[in-house]
Amino acid sequence: MKNLVIYYSRSGENYVNGAIRSLAKGNTEIIAEMIQKNIGADLFRVETVKPYAAGYMDCIREAQKELDNDARPQLKEYLSDISAYDNVIIAGPCWWGTYPMAIFSAIENLDFTGKKVLPLMTHEGSGLGHCEADLKKMIQGAEFAKGLAVHGADAAKAEGSVVRWLRQNINE
Ligand SMILES: Cc1cc2nc3c(=O)[nH]c(=O)nc-3n(C[C@H](O)[C@H](O)[C@H](O)COP(=O)(O)O)c2cc1C
């Protein structure tokens, strides 16, 4: 069975356990690489043409505006065909209760029929927010696993729970 991870992750300033800190590598990227290492997966990194601000407060404002407009920011690269994959893990940070709109840009026109979709979100307190409901509105014909929420600040320590969740949910 073939696995694909579609993920967005942003390095730079972020909110970590109540303080603003600069991260060299984004939390979700740590998890994406963990998934690849443990089950074997192709990684598709979602990258916007116009990068989000590195400053936390600026990024917060940009993200809120995009959410309010239900925006679909343009990406540097798009997937066109995911038919080779059985399991698709969709991973991203919680931004105002859901994924960054760039994730929706990446998945909106893909055919998920017959796939197993595994939602994963890194966060600072909101858990999965409403990302599962948002995915289900956009993705038709797929089977959904119950999503996994990972506390972003603990991403590097989450390997045990991530691997357990994958093993329980991927179609082998
Ligand atoms: C624009 C923005 C909005 C955020 N909104 C939330 C939120 O609504 N709830 C929450 O728990 N964390 C929120 N966070 C924190 C991130 O979800 C968390 O730090 C995440 O692990 C970052 O992942 P990344 O490093 O892969 O981008 C927000 C962070 C940013 C930059």
The ligand as a Tripos MOL2 file, in Angstrom:
@<TRIPOS>MOLECULE
LIG
   31    33     1     0     0
SMALL
NO_CHARGES

@<TRIPOS>ATOM
      1 C1         -1.5700   32.0660   11.9610 C.3       1 LIG1
      2 C2         -1.6000   31.1380   13.1340 C.ar      1 LIG1
      3 C3         -2.8150   30.8090   13.7200 C.ar      1 LIG1
      4 C4         -2.8620   29.8960   14.7830 C.ar      1 LIG1
      5 N1         -4.0860   29.5760   15.3170 N.ar      1 LIG1
      6 C5         -4.1450   28.6250   16.2870 C.ar      1 LIG1
      7 C6         -5.4030   28.1920   16.8050 C.ar      1 LIG1
      8 O1         -6.4800   28.6830   16.4110 O.2       1 LIG1
      9 N2         -5.3980   27.2300   17.7600 N.ar      1 LIG1
     10 C7         -4.2450   26.6450   18.2160 C.ar      1 LIG1
     11 O2         -4.3080   25.7530   19.0540 O.2       1 LIG1
     12 N3         -3.0290   27.0150   17.7330 N.ar      1 LIG1
     13 C8         -2.9470   27.9890   16.7880 C.ar      1 LIG1
     14 N4         -1.7240   28.3650   16.2670 N.ar      1 LIG1
     15 C9         -0.5100   27.6390   16.7100 C.3       1 LIG1
     16 C10        -0.1150   26.5500   15.7020 C.3       1 LIG1
     17 O3         -1.2230   25.7450   15.3480 O.3       1 LIG1
     18 C11         0.9600   25.6080   16.2360 C.3       1 LIG1
     19 O4          2.0540   26.3330   16.7070 O.3       1 LIG1
     20 C12         1.4080   24.6170   15.1580 C.3       1 LIG1
     21 O5          2.0760   23.5150   15.7630 O.3       1 LIG1
     22 C13         2.3250   25.2460   14.1180 C.3       1 LIG1
     23 O6          2.6940   24.2680   13.1600 O.3       1 LIG1
     24 P1          3.8280   24.5270   12.0900 P.3       1 LIG1
     25 O7          5.0920   24.8390   12.8710 O.co2     1 LIG1
     26 O8          3.9440   23.2140   11.3860 O.co2     1 LIG1
     27 O9          3.4040   25.6260   11.1900 O.co2     1 LIG1
     28 C14        -1.6540   29.3120   15.2640 C.ar      1 LIG1
     29 C15        -0.4240   29.6700   14.6700 C.ar      1 LIG1
     30 C16        -0.3940   30.5890   13.6300 C.ar      1 LIG1
     31 C17         0.9280   30.9800   13.0230 C.3       1 LIG1
@<TRIPOS>BOND
     1     1     2 1
     2     2     3 ar
     3     2    30 ar
     4     3     4 ar
     5     4     5 ar
     6     4    28 ar
     7     5     6 ar
     8     6     7 ar
     9     6    13 1
    10     7     8 2
    11     7     9 ar
    12     9    10 ar
    13    10    11 2
    14    10    12 ar
    15    12    13 ar
    16    13    14 ar
    17    14    15 1
    18    14    28 ar
    19    15    16 1
    20    16    17 1
    21    16    18 1
    22    18    19 1
    23    18    20 1
    24    20    21 1
    25    20    22 1
    26    22    23 1
    27    23    24 1
    28    24    25 2
    29    24    26 1
    30    24    27 1
    31    28    29 ar
    32    29    30 ar
    33    30    31 1
@<TRIPOS>SUBSTRUCTURE
     1 LIG1         1 GROUP 0 **** ****
